[in-house]
Amino acid sequence: MPRAPARPPLPADALSIVDIFCDSLWLEAGLSANSLASYRRDLTALAHWLIKHQSGLRTASEADLNRYIAFLSQSHKQSSQARAISTLRRYFRWSVARGERADDPTRALVMPIRPGRLPKTLSEDHVDALLQAPDTNTPRGLRDLAMLEVLYATGLRVSELVNLRLTDLNRDMGIVRVMGKGDKERLVPLGESALDAIQQYMESARLELTDGQPADVIFIGQKTRPLTRQGFWQIIKRYGVKAGIPRERLSPHVLRHAFATHLINHGADLRVVQLLLGHASITTTQIYTHVARERLKSLHEKHHPRG
């Protein structure tokens, strides 16, 4: 499939606006590198479109932005449109607060209606099968089992898992320190199964994978370097096939979703799950109550005589 032609660089004035806005987000909100890259990408795309239509970031009107959202709707998913609108709102409110504009042209912008979408998750039987898939007679198998056990025990994001350092792990207390989005720190309990898997991995396999070289990351990829998110996703897919898990049930965060769903299925408080996942808002965590509710409905339909 041919790649889309690369856009020309933004004019200096527009590029300066994007740079200052993103720098401000980093300084004032402490957003992660991924979030900042998303804001930069969305605002740069808008700037290019406005220039093409004889406007600009400083002069864009409400009508310009409505036309831009209509343009996005032709080729972008509703989730991408919603993210772009969020970027526009944040940028123009920032611009008004700085006194660079007297009006906010995003006040009347309407978010596209997003269809309800439940996260992909796994049954407890599927998780058991996945955890039994690594070959623990090999160093990589021990590493992979430890990573899978930690993910299921903690609900970490994959990016959080692969960046764990030795100093983040306290095996005596059975907790791991996690630096999440926006550099927010949280402490998460590991549980006995994850601790046992880590101990087996650390006793011999990790030393073999580092070839005796010092490394500060817990889970080793190539030599002393950490695994990438993409590398771990390939591991998940391989073990998913081995465990007989349908491909449509797999996703990069499948064990994070399973962690939250299974906790709630077994009666965990939603606020506790929010803290463990590192969600800034309880609204984000509430999606898992819908997952649990869908499971209860399916069980009722399957087992109730009048289901």
C-alpha positions as CSV (number, residue, x, y, z in Angstrom):
1,M,0.0,0.0,0.0
2,P,1.6,3.3,-1.1
3,R,2.3,5.8,1.7
4,A,0.6,9.1,1.8
5,P,2.8,12.0,0.5
6,A,4.7,13.7,3.3
7,R,3.4,17.2,4.2
8,P,5.7,20.1,3.7
9,P,7.0,21.7,6.9
10,L,4.8,24.3,8.5
11,P,5.7,27.9,8.0
12,A,7.8,29.3,10.8
13,D,5.0,31.3,12.4
14,A,2.6,28.2,12.6
15,L,5.4,25.9,13.8
16,S,6.3,28.4,16.6
17,I,2.7,28.4,17.8
18,V,2.6,24.6,17.9
19,D,6.0,24.4,19.7
20,I,5.0,27.0,22.3
21,F,1.6,25.3,22.9
22,C,3.2,21.8,23.4
23,D,5.9,23.3,25.6
24,S,3.2,24.9,27.7
25,L,1.3,21.6,28.1
26,W,4.5,19.9,29.2
27,L,5.4,22.6,31.8
28,E,1.9,23.1,33.2
29,A,0.2,19.7,32.9
30,G,3.2,17.3,32.9
31,L,1.7,15.2,30.1
32,S,3.5,12.1,28.9
33,A,5.6,12.1,25.7
34,N,2.8,10.1,23.9
35,S,0.1,12.6,24.9
36,L,2.3,15.5,23.8
37,A,3.0,13.8,20.5
38,S,-0.7,13.4,20.0
39,Y,-1.5,17.0,20.6
40,R,1.3,18.1,18.3
41,R,0.1,15.8,15.6
42,D,-3.5,17.0,15.8
43,L,-2.6,20.7,15.9
44,T,-0.1,20.4,13.1
45,A,-2.8,18.7,10.9
46,L,-5.2,21.5,11.6
47,A,-2.6,24.1,10.8
48,H,-1.9,22.5,7.5
49,W,-5.6,22.4,6.6
50,L,-6.1,26.0,7.6
51,I,-3.2,27.2,5.5
52,K,-4.6,25.3,2.6
53,H,-7.9,27.1,3.1
54,Q,-6.5,30.6,3.5
55,S,-6.7,30.8,7.2
56,G,-4.4,30.0,10.2
57,L,-4.2,29.1,13.9
58,R,-4.4,32.8,15.0
59,T,-7.4,33.7,12.7
60,A,-9.5,30.5,12.4
61,S,-13.2,31.0,12.8
62,E,-15.9,28.8,14.1
63,A,-17.0,28.1,10.5
64,D,-13.4,27.1,9.6
65,L,-13.3,24.6,12.4
66,N,-16.8,23.2,11.6
67,R,-15.6,22.6,8.0
68,Y,-12.4,21.0,9.3
69,I,-14.4,18.5,11.5
70,A,-16.6,17.8,8.5
71,F,-13.4,17.1,6.5
72,L,-12.1,14.7,9.2
73,S,-15.5,12.8,9.3
74,Q,-14.9,11.7,5.7
75,S,-11.8,9.6,6.5
76,H,-11.4,9.4,10.3
77,K,-13.0,7.2,13.0
78,Q,-15.2,8.9,15.5
79,S,-12.6,8.3,18.2
80,S,-10.0,10.2,16.1
81,Q,-12.5,13.0,15.5
82,A,-13.2,13.3,19.2
83,R,-9.5,13.4,20.0
84,A,-9.0,16.2,17.4
85,I,-11.8,18.2,18.9
86,S,-10.3,17.9,22.3
87,T,-7.0,19.2,21.0
88,L,-8.7,22.1,19.3
89,R,-10.6,23.0,22.5
90,R,-7.5,22.9,24.6
91,Y,-5.5,24.9,22.1
92,F,-8.0,27.7,21.6
93,R,-8.8,28.0,25.3
94,W,-5.1,28.3,25.9
95,S,-4.9,31.0,23.2
96,V,-7.7,33.0,24.8
97,A,-6.1,32.7,28.2
98,R,-2.9,34.1,26.9
99,G,-4.7,37.1,25.4
100,E,-3.9,36.1,21.8
101,R,-7.6,35.8,20.9
102,A,-10.7,37.4,22.2
103,D,-13.0,34.6,21.3
104,D,-13.0,30.8,21.5
105,P,-14.2,29.3,18.2
106,T,-14.6,25.9,19.7
107,R,-17.4,26.7,22.1
108,A,-20.1,25.3,19.8
109,L,-18.2,22.3,18.5
110,V,-20.0,19.1,19.2
111,M,-18.3,15.8,19.9
112,P,-19.2,13.0,17.5
113,I,-21.4,10.4,19.2
114,R,-19.1,7.5,20.0
115,P,-20.6,4.0,19.9
116,G,-20.3,2.1,23.1
117,R,-17.2,0.0,22.9
118,L,-16.2,-2.5,25.5
119,P,-12.5,-3.4,25.9
120,K,-11.4,-6.8,24.7
121,T,-10.8,-9.1,27.7
122,L,-10.2,-12.7,28.5
123,S,-12.0,-15.3,30.6
124,E,-10.2,-16.7,33.6
125,D,-9.8,-19.9,31.8
126,H,-8.1,-18.1,28.9
127,V,-5.8,-16.3,31.3
128,D,-4.8,-19.7,32.9
129,A,-4.1,-21.1,29.4
130,L,-2.0,-18.0,28.5
131,L,0.0,-18.3,31.7
132,Q,0.7,-21.9,31.0
133,A,2.0,-21.3,27.5
134,P,5.6,-20.2,28.1
135,D,8.3,-22.9,28.2
136,T,9.8,-22.4,31.6
137,N,12.8,-24.6,30.8
138,T,14.3,-21.7,28.9
139,P,15.5,-18.2,30.0
140,R,13.1,-16.4,27.7
141,G,10.2,-18.6,28.8
142,L,10.9,-17.7,32.4
143,R,11.1,-14.1,31.5
144,D,7.8,-14.2,29.5
145,L,6.0,-16.0,32.3
146,A,7.1,-13.4,34.8
147,M,6.0,-10.6,32.6
148,L,2.6,-12.2,32.0
149,E,2.1,-12.9,35.7
150,V,3.1,-9.3,36.6
151,L,0.7,-7.9,34.0
152,Y,-2.2,-10.0,35.2
153,A,-1.4,-9.3,38.9
154,T,-1.1,-5.5,38.6
155,G,-3.0,-4.3,35.5
156,L,0.0,-2.3,34.4
157,R,0.1,-0.7,30.9
158,V,2.5,-2.6,28.6
159,S,4.7,0.6,28.4
160,E,4.8,0.7,32.3
161,L,5.8,-3.0,32.4
162,V,8.7,-2.9,29.9
163,N,10.1,0.2,31.7
164,L,10.2,-1.2,35.2
165,R,13.6,-0.9,36.9
166,L,15.1,-3.0,39.6
167,T,14.7,-0.1,42.0
168,D,10.9,-0.1,41.3
169,L,10.6,-3.7,42.8
170,N,10.3,-4.4,46.5
171,R,10.0,-8.2,46.8
172,D,10.0,-8.1,50.6
173,M,6.9,-5.9,50.7
174,G,5.4,-7.5,47.5
175,I,4.9,-4.3,45.7
176,V,6.1,-2.5,42.6
177,R,6.4,1.2,42.1
178,V,5.0,2.4,38.8
179,M,5.5,5.7,37.0
180,G,2.3,6.2,35.0
181,K,0.9,8.8,32.7
182,G,1.8,12.4,33.5
183,D,4.6,11.1,35.7
184,K,2.1,10.1,38.4
185,E,3.5,7.4,40.8
186,R,1.5,4.6,42.3
187,L,2.3,1.5,44.3
188,V,0.7,-1.8,43.2
189,P,0.7,-5.1,45.0
190,L,2.1,-8.1,43.1
191,G,0.6,-11.2,44.7
192,E,2.2,-14.5,45.4
193,S,2.1,-16.0,41.8
194,A,3.8,-12.9,40.3
195,L,6.4,-12.8,43.0
196,D,7.2,-16.5,42.6
197,A,7.5,-16.0,38.8
198,I,9.8,-13.0,39.3
199,Q,12.0,-14.9,41.7
200,Q,12.4,-17.8,39.3
201,Y,13.3,-15.4,36.5
202,M,15.7,-13.3,38.6
203,E,17.6,-16.3,40.0
204,S,19.1,-17.5,36.7
205,A,17.3,-16.5,33.6
206,R,17.9,-12.8,33.8
207,L,21.6,-13.3,34.3
208,E,21.7,-15.4,31.2
209,L,19.8,-12.9,29.1
210,T,22.1,-10.1,30.2
211,D,25.2,-12.3,29.6
212,G,26.4,-11.2,33.0
213,Q,26.3,-7.5,32.1
214,P,24.8,-4.9,34.5
215,A,21.3,-3.7,33.5
216,D,18.8,-1.6,35.5
217,V,15.6,-2.8,33.7
218,I,13.9,-5.9,35.1
219,F,12.8,-7.5,31.9
220,I,15.6,-7.9,29.4
221,G,15.1,-7.8,25.6
222,Q,18.2,-7.6,23.5
223,K,21.4,-7.9,25.6
224,T,20.8,-5.3,28.4
225,R,18.1,-3.3,26.7
226,P,14.4,-3.5,27.7
227,L,11.8,-5.0,25.5
228,T,9.7,-2.6,23.4
229,R,6.0,-2.5,23.6
230,Q,5.8,-3.9,20.1
231,G,8.1,-6.7,21.0
232,F,6.0,-7.7,24.0
233,W,2.8,-7.5,21.8
234,Q,4.4,-10.1,19.5
235,I,5.1,-12.3,22.6
236,I,1.4,-12.0,23.6
237,K,0.2,-13.0,20.1
238,R,2.5,-16.0,20.0
239,Y,1.3,-17.3,23.3
240,G,-2.3,-16.5,22.5
241,V,-2.0,-18.9,19.5
242,K,-0.4,-21.5,21.6
243,A,-3.1,-21.2,24.3
244,G,-5.9,-21.4,21.7
245,I,-7.2,-17.9,22.3
246,P,-9.2,-16.5,19.4
247,R,-7.3,-13.6,17.7
248,E,-10.3,-11.2,18.2
249,R,-9.9,-11.6,22.0
250,L,-6.3,-10.4,22.0
251,S,-5.1,-6.8,22.3
252,P,-2.0,-5.1,23.5
253,H,-3.7,-4.4,26.9
254,V,-5.6,-7.7,27.1
255,L,-4.2,-8.6,30.5
256,R,-4.8,-5.1,31.9
257,H,-8.4,-5.4,30.9
258,A,-8.7,-8.9,32.3
259,F,-7.1,-7.7,35.6
260,A,-9.8,-5.0,36.0
261,T,-12.7,-7.1,34.8
262,H,-11.9,-10.1,37.0
263,L,-11.4,-7.9,40.1
264,I,-14.8,-6.4,39.6
265,N,-16.4,-9.7,38.9
266,H,-15.1,-10.9,42.3
267,G,-16.4,-7.9,44.1
268,A,-13.6,-5.3,44.1
269,D,-14.5,-1.7,44.8
270,L,-14.4,0.5,41.7
271,R,-12.3,3.1,43.5
272,V,-9.7,0.6,44.4
273,V,-9.5,-0.6,40.8
274,Q,-9.2,3.0,39.7
275,L,-6.2,3.5,42.0
276,L,-4.6,0.2,40.9
277,L,-5.0,1.1,37.2
278,G,-3.7,4.7,37.6
279,H,-6.8,6.2,36.0
280,A,-7.1,9.9,36.7
281,S,-10.9,9.7,36.5
282,I,-13.4,7.2,37.9
283,T,-15.3,7.6,34.6
284,T,-12.5,5.8,32.7
285,T,-12.7,2.8,35.2
286,Q,-16.5,2.5,34.9
287,I,-16.2,0.8,31.5
288,Y,-15.2,-2.3,33.4
289,T,-18.5,-2.4,35.3
290,H,-20.2,-2.6,31.8
291,V,-17.9,-5.5,31.0
292,A,-18.9,-7.3,34.2
293,R,-22.6,-6.5,33.5
294,E,-22.4,-8.0,30.1
295,R,-20.8,-11.2,31.6
296,L,-23.6,-11.4,34.1
297,K,-26.2,-11.1,31.4
298,S,-24.6,-13.8,29.3
299,L,-24.5,-16.1,32.3
300,H,-28.1,-15.4,33.1
301,E,-29.2,-16.2,29.5
302,K,-27.1,-19.4,29.5
303,H,-28.2,-20.8,32.9
304,H,-31.5,-19.3,33.9
305,P,-34.5,-21.5,32.8
306,R,-36.2,-18.4,31.4
307,G,-33.0,-16.6,30.2
